[in-house]
Amino acid sequence: MTTPLGRKIIDLIRVNGPISVSEYFALCLGDPEFGYYRTREPFGASGDFVTAPEISQLFGEMVGIFMILAWQAHGRPQTLQVVEIGPGRGSLMADLQRVIIELRPELAATANFHLVETSARLQASQQKTLAPGGLSNHWHETLQSVPPGQTLLVANELFDAIPIRQFVKDPDGFHERVIAVDEAEQLVFASGLATIDRELLPVGTEIADGTIFETAPARNALMEQIADRLVEEAGVGLIIDYGHGQTAYGDTLQAVRNHRYEDVLASPGEADLTSHVDFAALGRAAKARGAHVAGPLTQGQFLLDLGLLERAGALGAGKSLQVQQTIQQSVDRLAGGGENQMGNLFKALCILGSEKVILPFERPD
């Protein structure tokens, strides 16, 4: 038994042969008829997962403070393009705009805010979320269509949803991991013919058969686009996602449905498909285009250094014990390092078009 998209993929494999993990990933999320982001509302308690901006306004407010610091470090330019790629329901943009209005109204009055979103359904949700703010918001399907101008850019939990390739070690080396169909007409993993350039593999000791290595050409290509923009416009980019700071071996492909992990092949099109982000690879891609890179920091350090605890205290002052406990739980979820907390697993990477120092990051490479 499988999903409508699963049956479509099985038919595709019957005709054309096994497909790569990258192709499967892309179909699961973006198939025009049955893709996850085409058919489901993924965000929030009623969806399949909760992102940091949905946990608390505190997250977006700290990002807003970072944007203000970046603006100040660049001499408070009179015109500015503030860009978010993959803005979800618009919660992050709404919270950062509110902070900018409150703390730096002159920036709010002169900045243009741009949301890069391909889903018409999500665009409508974002427009509803941002309408009360009254600022100048514009929507685009690609980053290239955002008007030129000095740019502050943020992408939160974007790169994890961009397809990856996987390679599996066997006695003959690494071969691409593919999706095939078994005798019971079920989707299964198999080893394909394509191999990988050994120079892309981490330097290490003897690698056991069955070890998986992931690459993400599509993620690197997007990072190159972002870096080109930031170099040309002397801008700053903030990338926040879950992943690892150094390139390493390991299988991080995962499916989430109803806030629980499940088999990656179980429910094509009905579960969110993601994998951990290789921040070192993103940094290399940005540097190759002439950008400077600072970090990554853990999300916990990033938020705490920007004043998360102080803002949480102010938000809870004079409120009921229940409200204060809810705020504390949100702080723990966003910045804590324990199980089911985001503080250590999530990272923040800063991409710059110049060698400016933007707190809380240190001098970029």
matplotlib code that plots the C-alpha trace (Angstrom):
import matplotlib.pyplot as plt

x = [0.0, 1.4, 0.4, -0.8, 2.6, 4.2, 2.2, 3.3, 6.9, 6.6, 5.2, 8.0, 10.7, 9.0, 9.4, 12.7, 14.5, 15.7, 15.8, 18.4, 17.7, 17.8, 15.0, 13.0, 13.5, 12.4, 9.3, 8.2, 8.3, 7.5, 5.5, 2.9, 0.1, 1.0, 4.0, 4.1, 4.4, 1.7, -0.9, -0.3, -0.1, 3.1, 3.6, 2.3, 0.7, -1.8, 0.8, 3.9, 6.6, 7.1, 9.8, 11.5, 9.4, 6.3, 7.6, 7.9, 8.1, 11.5, 13.2, 12.1, 12.8, 16.5, 16.8, 15.4, 18.1, 20.7, 19.4, 19.6, 23.2, 24.1, 22.4, 24.4, 27.7, 27.2, 26.7, 22.9, 22.3, 19.2, 17.9, 17.9, 16.4, 15.5, 15.0, 13.7, 13.9, 11.4, 9.3, 6.8, 3.7, 5.4, 5.9, 9.7, 9.3, 6.4, 8.4, 11.6, 9.6, 7.9, 11.3, 12.7, 9.6, 10.0, 13.8, 14.7, 11.7, 13.9, 15.0, 11.5, 10.5, 13.1, 13.6, 11.8, 10.9, 11.0, 9.7, 11.0, 8.2, 7.1, 3.9, 0.8, -0.9, 1.9, 2.1, -1.5, -0.8, 2.2, 0.2, -2.4, 0.3, 2.1, -0.8, -1.1, 2.5, 1.8, 5.3, 6.4, 6.3, 6.9, 6.8, 9.0, 9.4, 13.2, 16.0, 17.1, 13.9, 14.5, 15.5, 19.2, 20.3, 22.2, 20.8, 20.1, 19.0, 17.7, 16.9, 15.6, 15.1, 15.4, 18.5, 17.4, 14.4, 16.6, 17.4, 20.6, 22.5, 23.7, 26.6, 27.1, 30.5, 30.9, 34.0, 34.4, 34.2, 31.2, 28.2, 25.1, 22.2, 19.0, 15.3, 14.1, 11.1, 11.3, 9.4, 6.6, 6.1, 7.5, 10.0, 13.5, 17.0, 19.6, 23.1, 23.4, 26.1, 27.2, 30.3, 31.7, 34.9, 37.2, 38.3, 34.8, 35.1, 36.3, 39.8, 39.6, 40.6, 39.3, 35.6, 33.4, 31.1, 27.6, 28.8, 26.8, 28.2, 25.8, 26.4, 24.1, 24.9, 21.5, 22.1, 25.6, 24.1, 21.6, 24.3, 26.4, 23.4, 23.1, 26.8, 26.8, 24.0, 25.7, 29.1, 27.5, 25.4, 27.8, 25.2, 24.8, 23.1, 22.0, 21.4, 19.8, 19.2, 19.9, 23.1, 26.8, 29.6, 32.1, 31.7, 31.3, 30.0, 26.5, 22.9, 20.8, 17.9, 14.6, 10.9, 8.6, 4.8, 2.5, 5.6, 7.1, 9.9, 9.0, 10.5, 11.7, 10.0, 6.8, 4.6, 5.9, 4.2, 2.5, 5.6, 8.1, 11.5, 14.7, 18.4, 21.0, 22.8, 26.6, 27.5, 31.2, 30.1, 27.9, 30.7, 33.1, 30.4, 30.1, 33.8, 34.2, 32.1, 34.2, 32.0, 33.3, 32.0, 31.6, 30.5, 28.7, 27.5, 25.1, 21.6, 21.7, 24.8, 23.5, 20.2, 21.7, 24.4, 21.8, 19.8, 17.3, 17.2, 16.9, 14.0, 12.3, 12.5, 11.0, 8.3, 7.3, 7.5, 4.2, 2.6, 1.0, 3.2, 1.7, 2.7, 6.2, 6.5, 5.5, 8.1, 10.8, 9.8, 10.1, 13.6, 14.6, 13.3, 15.0, 18.4, 18.7, 21.1, 19.0, 16.9, 14.2, 15.8, 17.2, 20.1, 23.0, 21.6, 20.7, 23.4, 23.7, 26.0, 26.8, 27.6, 29.0, 29.9, 32.6, 34.8, 32.5, 32.1, 28.4, 27.8, 27.5, 29.8, 33.5, 35.6, 34.8, 37.2]
y = [0.0, 3.4, 7.0, 8.4, 9.9, 6.6, 4.8, 7.5, 7.0, 3.2, 3.7, 6.1, 3.6, 0.8, 2.8, 4.5, 2.5, 3.5, 7.2, 9.0, 10.2, 13.7, 13.0, 11.2, 14.1, 16.6, 14.6, 14.1, 17.9, 19.5, 17.1, 19.4, 17.0, 15.2, 17.0, 17.7, 21.5, 21.6, 19.7, 20.1, 22.8, 21.7, 24.4, 24.5, 22.2, 21.0, 20.4, 18.1, 20.3, 23.6, 26.1, 28.5, 31.6, 29.5, 28.6, 32.2, 35.8, 35.9, 34.2, 36.7, 39.6, 38.5, 38.2, 41.8, 43.0, 41.3, 43.1, 46.4, 45.7, 44.8, 48.1, 50.1, 48.4, 49.5, 53.1, 53.2, 53.3, 55.3, 52.6, 48.9, 45.7, 43.3, 39.8, 36.6, 33.4, 30.7, 32.8, 30.1, 31.7, 35.1, 34.9, 35.6, 38.6, 40.0, 39.7, 41.3, 44.1, 44.8, 45.1, 47.4, 49.6, 49.9, 50.3, 52.0, 53.6, 55.4, 52.0, 50.8, 53.9, 53.6, 49.9, 47.7, 44.2, 41.3, 37.8, 35.1, 32.5, 30.1, 28.9, 31.1, 29.5, 30.5, 34.0, 34.6, 33.5, 35.8, 38.7, 38.2, 37.9, 41.0, 43.3, 44.8, 46.0, 48.5, 48.3, 48.1, 44.3, 42.7, 39.1, 37.3, 33.8, 34.1, 36.0, 37.4, 39.4, 41.3, 44.9, 45.9, 47.7, 47.0, 43.8, 42.2, 38.6, 35.8, 32.2, 30.1, 26.3, 26.7, 24.7, 21.5, 21.2, 21.3, 17.9, 16.0, 13.2, 10.2, 7.8, 4.4, 2.8, -0.7, -2.8, -1.0, 2.6, 4.9, 4.5, 6.7, 5.6, 5.2, 4.2, 1.0, -1.2, -4.7, -7.9, -6.9, -3.6, -1.6, 1.3, 0.2, 1.7, 0.3, 1.0, 2.7, 3.1, 6.7, 7.3, 10.3, 12.3, 11.2, 14.8, 15.6, 13.0, 14.0, 12.9, 10.1, 6.6, 3.3, 3.7, 0.8, -0.6, 0.7, 4.2, 7.0, 10.4, 13.2, 16.0, 18.9, 20.5, 22.3, 23.8, 25.0, 26.5, 28.5, 29.7, 30.8, 32.9, 34.4, 35.1, 36.8, 39.1, 40.0, 40.6, 42.8, 44.8, 44.8, 42.9, 40.5, 37.1, 35.1, 31.4, 29.4, 25.7, 22.4, 20.6, 20.1, 22.6, 20.2, 18.0, 14.4, 11.0, 9.9, 9.4, 12.4, 11.9, 11.9, 12.1, 13.8, 13.4, 14.6, 15.7, 12.2, 10.6, 7.8, 5.7, 7.9, 5.7, 5.1, 8.1, 9.9, 13.3, 13.0, 13.5, 16.3, 15.2, 16.9, 16.3, 18.0, 21.0, 20.9, 24.4, 23.9, 23.1, 26.2, 28.3, 27.0, 27.7, 31.3, 31.9, 30.5, 33.5, 36.1, 36.3, 36.4, 33.9, 34.2, 31.3, 29.1, 29.7, 27.4, 28.9, 29.0, 31.1, 33.3, 34.1, 34.4, 36.8, 39.0, 39.3, 36.5, 36.2, 39.9, 40.2, 37.1, 38.8, 42.0, 40.1, 38.2, 41.1, 41.6, 38.6, 35.6, 32.7, 30.6, 33.1, 33.4, 29.6, 29.5, 32.1, 30.1, 26.9, 28.8, 30.0, 26.5, 25.1, 27.7, 27.9, 24.8, 22.0, 19.0, 16.5, 18.1, 21.5, 23.5, 25.3, 23.0, 21.2, 24.4, 26.7, 30.3, 31.2, 34.8, 35.5, 39.0, 40.9, 42.7, 42.1, 43.9, 42.5, 41.9, 40.9, 38.3, 36.9, 37.5, 38.7, 36.8, 34.6]
z = [0.0, -0.9, -1.6, -5.0, -5.5, -4.5, -7.2, -9.7, -8.8, -9.1, -12.6, -13.4, -12.3, -14.2, -17.4, -16.9, -14.3, -10.7, -9.8, -7.7, -4.1, -5.5, -8.0, -5.3, -2.9, -5.5, -6.5, -2.9, -2.2, -5.6, -7.8, -9.5, -8.8, -5.5, -4.0, -0.3, -0.6, -3.3, -1.3, 2.5, 5.1, 6.8, 9.5, 13.1, 15.6, 13.0, 10.4, 10.4, 12.0, 13.8, 12.7, 15.1, 14.1, 14.9, 18.4, 19.6, 18.4, 20.2, 17.3, 14.7, 17.0, 17.4, 13.7, 13.5, 15.9, 13.7, 10.7, 12.5, 13.5, 9.9, 8.7, 11.2, 10.3, 6.7, 7.6, 7.8, 4.0, 3.0, 0.7, 1.6, 0.3, 3.1, 1.6, 3.0, 0.9, 1.8, 4.3, 5.3, 6.7, 7.1, 10.9, 10.8, 8.5, 10.6, 13.9, 12.4, 10.9, 14.2, 15.9, 13.2, 13.4, 17.2, 17.5, 14.2, 12.6, 10.1, 8.7, 8.5, 6.6, 3.9, 3.5, 0.9, 2.1, -0.4, 0.1, -2.4, -2.5, -5.3, -3.8, -4.5, -1.5, 0.9, -0.7, 0.2, 3.8, 4.0, 2.7, 5.4, 8.1, 7.0, 6.2, 9.7, 9.6, 6.8, 5.4, 1.8, 1.0, -2.4, -3.6, -6.1, -7.4, -7.7, -6.0, -9.4, -9.7, -6.5, -7.5, -7.1, -4.0, -0.8, 0.6, 4.0, 3.4, 5.7, 4.9, 7.8, 7.3, 3.6, 2.6, 4.4, 2.0, -1.2, -2.6, -2.0, -3.6, -1.6, -2.3, -0.7, 0.0, -1.4, -2.1, -5.5, -4.0, -3.7, -5.9, -6.0, -3.9, -5.9, -5.4, -7.1, -7.0, -5.5, -6.4, -4.0, -5.9, -3.0, -3.1, -1.9, -1.8, -4.2, -5.5, -8.9, -11.4, -10.9, -8.8, -7.0, -7.4, -4.5, -4.0, -2.7, 0.1, 3.6, 4.5, 6.9, 7.9, 6.3, 5.5, 6.1, 3.4, 3.7, 4.8, 3.1, 1.9, 0.9, -1.5, -2.4, -5.7, -5.8, -2.3, -3.4, -6.6, -4.5, -2.2, -5.2, -6.3, -2.9, -2.7, -6.1, -4.9, -1.7, -3.3, -6.0, -3.5, -0.5, 1.4, 4.4, 4.4, 7.5, 6.9, 9.8, 9.5, 11.2, 10.3, 10.9, 10.8, 9.1, 6.1, 7.3, 6.4, 7.5, 6.4, 7.4, 5.0, 7.0, 6.7, 9.2, 9.4, 12.2, 14.2, 14.1, 12.1, 9.7, 7.0, 4.1, 1.5, 3.4, 2.4, -0.7, -1.0, 2.5, 4.7, 4.8, 3.4, 4.6, 5.4, 7.5, 6.0, 5.4, 6.5, 5.6, 2.0, 1.9, 3.1, 0.4, -2.2, -1.0, -0.8, -4.4, -5.5, -3.7, -0.5, 3.1, 5.6, 9.4, 11.6, 11.9, 15.4, 17.1, 17.1, 20.9, 20.9, 18.1, 19.9, 23.4, 22.3, 20.6, 23.9, 23.9, 27.7, 28.2, 25.7, 27.2, 30.6, 29.3, 27.5, 30.6, 33.1, 34.9, 33.2, 34.9, 36.0, 33.2, 30.5, 32.0, 32.0, 28.3, 27.5, 29.4, 27.5, 24.2, 25.2, 26.1, 22.8, 20.7, 22.5, 24.7, 23.9, 25.1, 23.2, 21.1, 21.5, 18.7, 20.3, 19.2, 16.2, 14.4, 13.2, 12.0, 9.1, 8.0, 4.4, 3.6, 0.5, 2.4, 5.5, 7.9, 11.4, 12.3, 15.9, 17.3, 14.6, 14.6, 11.7, 8.6, 6.5]

ax = plt.figure().add_subplot(projection="3d")
ax.plot(x, y, z, "-o")
ax.set_aspect("equal")
plt.show()
